[in-house]
Amino acid sequence: MDGRLIEVQADAGNGDPNFFMVGLAAASVKEARERVRSAIRNSGLPFPQRRLTVNLAPPEVRKEGSALDLPIAVAVVLAQLGKPPPPRSAFLGELALDGQLRHVDGVLVAARWLHRNGYERVFVPRADAGEATLVEGLEVIPCADLAGVIAHLLGGAPIPPHTASGLSRPAEGAPEHDLGEIHGQEEARRALEIAASGGHHVLMSGPPGAGKTMLARCLPGILPPLELEEALEVAQVRSLLGELPKGGPVDWVRPFRAPHHGVSMAGLIGGGSGLALPGEISRAHQGVLFLDELAEFQSSVLQALRQPLESGRVTITRSAGSVVYPSRFTLVAATNPCPCGWTGDSRRACRCSQAAVDAYQRKLSGPLLDRIDLKVTVRRVPTGLLANEPTGENSAPVRERVMAARRRQLDRQGCLNAVLKPARLRRHAELDPASRRALERWAEQQGLSARGFHRSWRVARTAADLDGSDQIREQHVLEALGYRLQDAAA
């Protein structure tokens, strides 16, 4: 999510007409020699018939991808013509053999970094101009082909800067999945409301067909739309992956990602050859990550979630270097209580042995479960209710309460309750004597961990915010502790 400046230097000197490229270039960059040579010649521009050396500085940074095609070609042509490069300018773009410029990934990330570091303009392919103009104060030159870029630099045919169309929020429609369609499940509905209000993680456990997946898919409908800075963070991740929509680079809807339980470590956390790319947890940044059939995920993949759940970012180290990606998401997980799914069900008997049930539940480690604030048992709805009109509250009023609770948190402490550190928790979530005694007594009797103690405290603060209370009362603490009864049972 950060940038590294690559300075392209070209020198045309005496010697045989060879094209050398130095500066720790990967194979994809070395191939740029042939693309650049053909693009320059097919654009009617002079290519040096002498010894040509292109240096990519700094030499200790490995260069990958095709985004260096345009700056290499510009440097070569300007060196041949004896012209200086424009000051405080940067170039990004892949060249076709006929000199046309093609899309490259990560333009938004590069543009934001360039603006922060004092650059005034950036030359990008025309297809990426809308993405780059999301950065205010940076002049964006939309380029169709190499010949047009050189003509602009030489003052022959200036390219007008791309003008931003403005970031307008579309009208909000009805959610795809509405809480009003849920029959019963009051405890799970309340848990989702608390999770949406404070950014807390949720685990739902219950038999097949009880409604866990439908409940999870209702969560985006009660979340507020993204703020501008949040939307730009989400857009940066999508830009790196080449997943930004062409019509409008900014999407105001919070991401909802639901990877299959067969996902690999690289797919969920991030990885790949060279510098690691973002995984599903970064795609879900500022949104929801739904892990259905949690116990079916590979144990090593689940354990890798522990650090991102705590810190809101993930650091991935490979031989090519380390990268840090944001991963501040709300985790919603669903699992069956046993392999057959019917443990504890009042109508169907479980077919699993106790050893099989224990082995299945051990797939979810204690340290991972300790990082989940809200644990809810979802029971089957009586079949007699399924054909009736649902009587539960729709998503719209729930969303209003969620947004009001979030405004209270942001006005009070500048962040959601789920990310409060202990020092700020003591300052902004003071307990009255009765609630303090209840929390300390329950934690002592049930052996609650220090992490579980603070997480219950944060959930109590969110419950108080939903009630519009400045003070955490005993009922708020007891409600928060009720979501950790599975910890006590374990």
C-alpha positions as CSV (number, residue, x, y, z in Angstrom):
1,M,0.0,0.0,0.0
2,D,3.1,2.2,-0.2
3,G,5.3,3.3,-3.0
4,R,9.0,3.1,-4.0
5,L,10.4,5.6,-6.4
6,I,12.2,4.1,-9.4
7,E,14.4,6.5,-11.4
8,V,14.9,5.5,-15.0
9,Q,18.2,6.8,-16.5
10,A,19.1,6.3,-20.1
11,D,22.5,6.8,-21.8
12,A,23.2,6.5,-25.5
13,G,27.0,6.3,-26.0
14,N,29.5,5.1,-28.5
15,G,29.7,1.4,-29.3
16,D,27.8,-1.4,-30.9
17,P,24.0,-0.9,-31.1
18,N,23.0,-3.0,-28.1
19,F,20.3,-2.4,-25.5
20,F,21.4,-3.1,-21.9
21,M,19.2,-2.8,-18.9
22,V,20.7,-2.8,-15.3
23,G,19.3,-2.3,-11.9
24,L,17.9,-5.7,-10.6
25,A,15.2,-6.0,-13.2
26,A,12.9,-9.1,-13.1
27,A,12.2,-11.1,-16.2
28,S,9.0,-9.1,-16.9
29,V,11.0,-5.8,-16.9
30,K,13.8,-7.2,-19.0
31,E,11.2,-8.1,-21.6
32,A,10.4,-4.4,-21.8
33,R,13.4,-3.9,-24.0
34,E,11.6,-5.5,-27.0
35,R,8.3,-3.8,-26.3
36,V,10.1,-0.4,-25.9
37,R,12.2,-0.9,-29.1
38,S,9.1,-1.8,-31.2
39,A,6.9,0.9,-29.6
40,I,9.4,3.7,-30.3
41,R,10.0,2.6,-33.9
42,N,6.3,2.1,-34.7
43,S,5.5,5.5,-33.2
44,G,7.8,7.2,-35.8
45,L,10.3,8.2,-33.1
46,P,14.1,7.9,-33.2
47,F,15.7,4.9,-31.6
48,P,19.4,5.1,-30.7
49,Q,21.6,3.2,-33.2
50,R,24.4,3.2,-30.6
51,R,25.1,1.4,-27.3
52,L,22.1,2.1,-25.1
53,T,22.2,1.6,-21.4
54,V,19.1,2.0,-19.1
55,N,19.6,2.0,-15.4
56,L,16.8,1.4,-12.9
57,A,17.7,3.0,-9.6
58,P,18.0,2.2,-6.8
59,P,19.8,-1.0,-7.8
60,E,19.0,-2.9,-4.6
61,V,15.2,-2.8,-5.2
62,R,13.9,-5.6,-7.4
63,K,11.7,-4.2,-10.2
64,E,8.7,-6.2,-11.5
65,G,5.7,-5.7,-13.8
66,S,5.1,-3.8,-17.0
67,A,4.4,-0.3,-15.5
68,L,8.0,0.7,-16.2
69,D,7.5,0.4,-20.0
70,L,6.4,4.1,-20.5
71,P,9.2,5.7,-18.3
72,I,11.8,3.6,-20.0
73,A,10.6,4.6,-23.5
74,V,10.4,8.3,-22.5
75,A,13.9,8.2,-21.0
76,V,15.3,6.5,-24.2
77,V,13.7,9.0,-26.6
78,L,14.7,12.1,-24.5
79,A,18.3,10.8,-24.3
80,Q,18.4,10.4,-28.1
81,L,17.0,13.9,-28.5
82,G,19.2,15.4,-25.8
83,K,16.2,16.8,-23.9
84,P,15.8,16.9,-20.1
85,P,12.9,15.2,-18.4
86,P,10.1,17.3,-16.9
87,P,10.5,18.2,-13.2
88,R,8.4,16.6,-10.5
89,S,6.7,14.3,-12.9
90,A,6.2,10.5,-12.9
91,F,5.2,8.0,-15.6
92,L,3.3,4.7,-15.4
93,G,2.1,2.5,-18.2
94,E,2.5,-0.6,-20.3
95,L,3.3,-0.3,-24.0
96,A,1.9,-2.3,-26.8
97,L,4.1,-2.9,-29.8
98,D,2.4,-0.2,-31.8
99,G,3.0,2.4,-29.1
100,Q,-0.5,2.3,-27.5
101,L,-0.6,2.6,-23.7
102,R,-2.4,-0.1,-21.7
103,H,-3.8,-0.4,-18.2
104,V,-1.5,-1.2,-15.3
105,D,-2.4,-2.2,-11.7
106,G,-1.8,-0.1,-8.7
107,V,-2.2,3.4,-10.2
108,L,-4.2,4.8,-7.3
109,V,-1.6,3.6,-4.8
110,A,1.2,5.1,-6.8
111,A,-0.7,8.4,-7.3
112,R,-1.4,8.8,-3.6
113,W,2.3,8.1,-2.8
114,L,3.5,10.6,-5.4
115,H,1.3,13.3,-4.1
116,R,2.4,12.8,-0.5
117,N,6.0,13.0,-1.7
118,G,5.7,16.3,-3.5
119,Y,5.2,15.2,-7.1
120,E,3.0,17.6,-9.2
121,R,1.9,15.4,-12.2
122,V,1.7,11.9,-13.3
123,F,1.4,10.5,-16.9
124,V,-0.8,7.4,-17.0
125,P,-2.7,5.4,-19.6
126,R,-6.0,7.0,-20.5
127,A,-7.9,4.0,-19.1
128,D,-6.3,4.7,-15.6
129,A,-6.8,8.5,-15.6
130,G,-10.1,8.3,-13.6
131,E,-8.4,6.2,-11.0
132,A,-5.5,8.6,-10.6
133,T,-7.7,11.7,-10.4
134,L,-9.1,10.4,-7.1
135,V,-6.0,12.1,-5.6
136,E,-6.7,15.8,-5.2
137,G,-3.9,18.2,-6.0
138,L,-2.1,15.9,-8.5
139,E,-2.2,16.8,-12.2
140,V,-3.1,13.7,-14.2
141,I,-2.1,13.5,-17.9
142,P,-4.2,10.8,-19.7
143,C,-2.0,9.3,-22.4
144,A,-3.3,7.3,-25.4
145,D,0.1,6.4,-27.0
146,L,3.8,7.0,-26.8
147,A,3.9,9.5,-29.7
148,G,1.4,11.7,-27.9
149,V,3.4,11.7,-24.7
150,I,6.6,12.7,-26.5
151,A,4.8,15.4,-28.5
152,H,3.4,16.8,-25.2
153,L,6.9,16.8,-23.6
154,L,8.4,18.6,-26.6
155,G,5.6,21.2,-26.6
156,G,4.2,20.2,-29.9
157,A,0.7,19.0,-28.9
158,P,-0.1,19.4,-25.2
159,I,-2.4,16.8,-23.7
160,P,-5.1,18.5,-21.5
161,P,-5.1,17.2,-17.9
162,H,-7.9,14.8,-17.0
163,T,-10.6,16.5,-15.0
164,A,-12.1,14.7,-12.1
165,S,-15.8,14.0,-12.5
166,G,-16.4,14.4,-8.7
167,L,-17.2,11.7,-6.2
168,S,-21.0,11.4,-5.9
169,R,-22.7,8.9,-3.7
170,P,-25.3,6.9,-5.5
171,A,-28.8,6.7,-4.1
172,E,-29.0,3.9,-1.5
173,G,-31.2,1.0,-2.5
174,A,-32.8,-1.7,-0.4
175,P,-30.4,-4.3,0.9
176,E,-30.2,-7.6,-0.9
177,H,-30.7,-9.5,2.3
178,D,-33.0,-7.9,4.9
179,L,-33.3,-8.8,8.5
180,G,-37.0,-8.5,8.2
181,E,-37.0,-11.9,6.4
182,I,-35.4,-13.7,9.4
183,H,-37.9,-15.7,11.5
184,G,-37.1,-15.5,15.2
185,Q,-33.4,-15.7,16.1
186,E,-33.6,-12.6,18.4
187,E,-30.3,-13.4,20.1
188,A,-28.4,-13.7,16.8
189,R,-30.1,-10.5,15.5
190,R,-29.0,-8.6,18.5
191,A,-25.4,-9.9,18.2
192,L,-25.3,-8.7,14.6
193,E,-26.5,-5.3,15.7
194,I,-23.8,-5.0,18.3
195,A,-21.2,-6.3,15.9
196,A,-22.2,-3.7,13.3
197,S,-22.2,-0.9,15.9
198,G,-18.8,-1.6,17.5
199,G,-16.9,-3.6,14.8
200,H,-16.9,-6.8,16.9
201,H,-16.4,-10.3,15.6
202,V,-19.2,-12.9,15.7
203,L,-19.3,-16.7,15.7
204,M,-22.6,-18.5,15.1
205,S,-23.0,-22.1,16.0
206,G,-26.0,-24.3,15.1
207,P,-27.4,-27.1,13.1
208,P,-27.6,-27.1,9.3
209,G,-30.4,-24.9,7.9
210,A,-30.9,-22.9,11.1
211,G,-30.2,-19.6,9.2
212,K,-26.6,-18.9,10.0
213,T,-25.6,-18.0,6.4
214,M,-28.7,-15.8,5.9
215,L,-28.0,-13.9,9.1
216,A,-24.4,-13.3,8.0
217,R,-25.5,-12.0,4.6
218,C,-27.9,-9.5,6.4
219,L,-25.0,-7.8,8.1
220,P,-23.9,-5.5,5.2
221,G,-27.5,-4.2,5.1
222,I,-27.2,-2.7,8.6
223,L,-23.7,-1.2,8.1
224,P,-23.3,2.5,7.2
225,P,-21.8,3.4,3.8
226,L,-18.0,3.9,3.6
227,E,-16.6,7.4,4.3
228,L,-14.3,8.9,1.7
229,E,-11.0,7.9,3.3
230,E,-12.3,4.4,3.9
231,A,-13.5,4.1,0.3
232,L,-10.1,5.2,-0.9
233,E,-8.4,2.5,1.2
234,V,-10.7,-0.1,-0.2
235,A,-10.0,1.2,-3.7
236,Q,-6.3,1.0,-3.2
237,V,-6.5,-2.7,-2.4
238,R,-8.6,-3.3,-5.5
239,S,-6.2,-1.1,-7.6
240,L,-3.3,-3.4,-6.7
241,L,-5.3,-6.4,-7.8
242,G,-6.6,-4.8,-10.9
243,E,-10.2,-5.2,-9.7
244,L,-11.4,-1.5,-9.8
245,P,-14.6,-1.1,-11.8
246,K,-14.0,1.0,-14.9
247,G,-17.2,3.1,-14.6
248,G,-16.6,4.4,-11.1
249,P,-13.4,3.6,-9.3
250,V,-14.9,4.3,-5.8
251,D,-17.5,2.0,-4.4
252,W,-19.3,3.2,-1.3
253,V,-20.7,-0.2,-0.4
254,R,-18.7,-2.0,2.3
255,P,-17.0,-5.2,1.0
256,F,-18.5,-8.6,1.8
257,R,-16.1,-11.5,1.1
258,A,-17.1,-15.2,1.6
259,P,-14.2,-17.4,0.6
260,H,-14.7,-21.2,0.3
261,H,-13.4,-23.3,3.2
262,G,-10.8,-24.8,0.8
263,V,-9.0,-21.5,0.4
264,S,-5.3,-21.6,0.7
265,M,-3.1,-19.6,3.1
266,A,-2.0,-17.3,0.2
267,G,-5.6,-16.9,-0.9
268,L,-6.9,-15.8,2.6
269,I,-4.0,-14.0,4.1
270,G,-2.1,-12.9,0.9
271,G,0.9,-14.2,-1.0
272,G,2.2,-15.2,-4.4
273,S,5.5,-15.0,-6.1
274,G,7.7,-11.9,-5.7
275,L,6.1,-9.3,-3.4
276,A,3.0,-10.8,-1.9
277,L,-0.4,-9.6,-3.2
278,P,-3.4,-8.9,-0.9
279,G,-5.6,-11.9,0.2
280,E,-9.3,-12.1,1.2
281,I,-8.7,-10.5,4.5
282,S,-7.4,-7.3,2.8
283,R,-10.2,-7.5,0.2
284,A,-12.6,-7.4,3.1
285,H,-10.9,-4.3,4.6
286,Q,-13.5,-1.9,6.1
287,G,-16.2,-4.6,5.4
288,V,-17.2,-8.1,6.4
289,L,-15.3,-11.4,6.1
290,F,-17.7,-14.3,6.3
291,L,-16.2,-17.7,6.9
292,D,-18.9,-20.4,6.6
293,E,-18.2,-23.9,7.9
294,L,-15.3,-22.5,10.0
295,A,-14.2,-25.9,11.3
296,E,-13.7,-27.1,7.8
297,F,-10.9,-24.6,7.1
298,Q,-7.3,-25.8,7.3
299,S,-6.1,-25.3,10.9
300,S,-2.9,-23.5,9.7
301,V,-5.1,-21.0,7.7
302,L,-7.3,-20.2,10.7
303,Q,-4.3,-19.7,13.0
304,A,-2.9,-17.2,10.5
305,L,-6.0,-15.1,11.2
306,R,-5.0,-14.4,14.8
307,Q,-2.6,-11.5,14.2
308,P,-4.8,-9.7,11.7
309,L,-7.8,-10.0,14.0
310,E,-5.9,-8.2,16.7
311,S,-4.0,-5.6,14.8
312,G,-6.1,-4.8,11.7
313,R,-3.2,-5.3,9.3
314,V,-1.1,-8.1,8.0
315,T,2.6,-8.3,7.3
316,I,3.7,-10.8,4.7
317,T,7.4,-11.5,4.3
318,R,8.9,-13.1,1.2
319,S,12.4,-13.3,-0.2
320,A,11.6,-10.3,-2.4
321,G,10.7,-8.2,0.6
322,S,8.0,-7.5,3.2
323,V,4.6,-5.9,2.5
324,V,2.0,-4.6,4.9
325,Y,-1.7,-4.6,3.9
326,P,-4.7,-3.4,5.8
327,S,-7.2,-5.9,7.2
328,R,-9.6,-4.1,9.5
329,F,-12.7,-6.2,8.9
330,T,-15.6,-7.6,10.9
331,L,-15.3,-11.4,11.0
332,V,-18.6,-13.3,10.9
333,A,-18.0,-17.1,11.2
334,A,-20.5,-19.9,11.2
335,T,-20.0,-23.5,12.2
336,N,-21.9,-26.7,13.0
337,P,-21.4,-28.1,16.5
338,C,-20.2,-31.5,15.2
339,P,-19.5,-33.3,11.9
340,C,-23.2,-34.3,11.4
341,G,-24.4,-31.0,12.7
342,W,-27.1,-32.2,15.1
343,T,-25.4,-32.1,18.5
344,G,-27.8,-30.4,20.9
345,D,-30.8,-30.4,18.5
346,S,-34.1,-31.2,20.0
347,R,-35.5,-33.1,17.0
348,R,-32.7,-35.0,15.4
349,A,-30.2,-37.2,17.2
350,C,-26.5,-36.7,16.7
351,R,-24.8,-39.6,14.9
352,C,-21.3,-38.6,16.0
353,S,-19.2,-40.2,18.8
354,Q,-18.1,-38.0,21.6
355,A,-14.5,-38.4,20.3
356,A,-15.6,-37.2,16.9
357,V,-17.4,-34.2,18.4
358,D,-14.3,-33.3,20.5
359,A,-12.0,-33.6,17.6
360,Y,-14.3,-31.4,15.4
361,Q,-14.5,-28.7,18.0
362,R,-10.8,-28.8,18.7
363,K,-10.2,-27.6,15.1
364,L,-11.1,-24.1,16.5
365,S,-8.3,-23.2,18.8
366,G,-8.7,-21.4,22.1
367,P,-6.5,-18.4,21.0
368,L,-8.6,-17.9,17.9
369,L,-12.0,-18.2,19.8
370,D,-10.7,-15.8,22.4
371,R,-10.4,-13.1,19.7
372,I,-14.1,-13.4,18.8
373,D,-16.3,-11.1,20.9
374,L,-19.7,-12.5,20.3
375,K,-20.5,-16.2,20.3
376,V,-24.1,-17.2,19.6
377,T,-26.0,-20.4,19.4
378,V,-28.5,-20.4,16.5
379,R,-31.3,-22.9,16.9
380,R,-33.7,-24.2,14.3
381,V,-36.9,-22.2,13.8
382,P,-40.1,-24.1,14.3
383,T,-41.5,-25.2,11.0
384,G,-44.9,-23.8,11.8
385,L,-43.4,-20.3,11.5
386,L,-41.6,-20.6,8.2
387,A,-44.8,-20.2,6.1
388,N,-45.9,-17.2,8.1
389,E,-45.0,-13.6,7.4
390,P,-41.9,-12.7,9.4
391,T,-42.6,-10.4,12.3
392,G,-39.0,-9.2,13.0
393,E,-37.7,-5.7,12.5
394,N,-36.4,-4.7,9.1
395,S,-32.8,-3.7,8.4
396,A,-33.6,0.0,8.0
397,P,-34.4,0.9,11.6
398,V,-31.6,-1.3,12.8
399,R,-29.2,0.5,10.5
400,E,-30.3,3.8,12.0
401,R,-29.5,2.6,15.5
402,V,-26.1,1.3,14.3
403,M,-25.2,4.6,12.7
404,A,-26.3,6.6,15.8
405,A,-24.1,4.3,18.0
406,R,-21.2,4.7,15.7
407,R,-21.5,8.5,15.7
408,R,-21.4,8.4,19.6
409,Q,-18.2,6.4,19.4
410,L,-16.5,8.5,16.8
411,D,-17.5,11.7,18.6
412,R,-16.2,10.4,22.0
413,Q,-13.0,8.6,21.0
414,G,-12.5,8.9,17.3
415,C,-12.7,5.1,16.6
416,L,-15.0,2.1,17.1
417,N,-15.1,0.4,20.4
418,A,-13.6,-2.9,19.1
419,V,-10.2,-1.2,18.5
420,L,-9.9,0.6,21.9
421,K,-6.6,-0.2,23.7
422,P,-6.8,-0.8,27.5
423,A,-5.7,2.7,28.4
424,R,-8.3,4.4,26.2
425,L,-10.9,1.8,27.3
426,R,-10.4,2.9,30.9
427,R,-10.7,6.6,29.8
428,H,-13.7,6.3,27.5
429,A,-15.6,3.3,28.9
430,E,-15.7,3.9,32.7
431,L,-17.5,1.3,34.7
432,D,-19.9,2.1,37.6
433,P,-19.3,0.1,40.8
434,A,-22.0,-2.5,40.1
435,S,-20.9,-3.2,36.5
436,R,-17.3,-3.4,37.6
437,R,-18.0,-5.9,40.3
438,A,-20.1,-8.0,37.9
439,L,-17.3,-8.1,35.3
440,E,-14.5,-8.8,37.7
441,R,-16.5,-11.5,39.6
442,W,-17.5,-13.3,36.4
443,A,-14.0,-13.2,34.9
444,E,-12.5,-14.6,38.1
445,Q,-15.1,-17.4,38.5
446,Q,-15.0,-18.5,34.8
447,G,-11.3,-18.0,34.3
448,L,-11.7,-15.4,31.6
449,S,-8.4,-14.4,29.9
450,A,-7.1,-10.8,30.0
451,R,-8.1,-10.5,26.3
452,G,-11.5,-11.8,27.0
453,F,-11.9,-9.5,29.9
454,H,-11.2,-6.4,27.8
455,R,-13.2,-7.6,24.8
456,S,-16.3,-8.1,27.1
457,W,-15.7,-4.6,28.4
458,R,-15.7,-3.2,24.8
459,V,-18.9,-5.1,24.0
460,A,-20.6,-3.7,27.1
461,R,-19.5,-0.2,25.9
462,T,-21.2,-0.9,22.5
463,A,-24.4,-2.1,24.2
464,A,-24.5,1.1,26.2
465,D,-24.0,3.1,23.0
466,L,-26.9,1.3,21.4
467,D,-29.1,2.2,24.4
468,G,-27.9,5.8,24.2
469,S,-26.3,5.6,27.6
470,D,-23.1,7.5,28.6
471,Q,-22.5,5.1,31.4
472,I,-22.0,1.3,31.2
473,R,-24.6,-0.3,33.4
474,E,-24.7,-3.7,35.0
475,Q,-27.2,-5.0,32.4
476,H,-24.7,-4.0,29.6
477,V,-21.9,-6.0,31.2
478,L,-24.2,-9.0,31.8
479,E,-25.3,-8.9,28.2
480,A,-21.6,-8.8,27.0
481,L,-20.7,-11.7,29.3
482,G,-23.6,-13.7,28.0
483,Y,-21.9,-13.8,24.6
484,R,-18.9,-15.5,26.2
485,L,-20.7,-18.4,27.8
486,Q,-19.1,-20.8,25.4
487,D,-15.7,-19.7,26.8
488,A,-16.9,-20.8,30.2
489,A,-18.2,-24.1,28.9
490,A,-14.9,-24.8,27.2
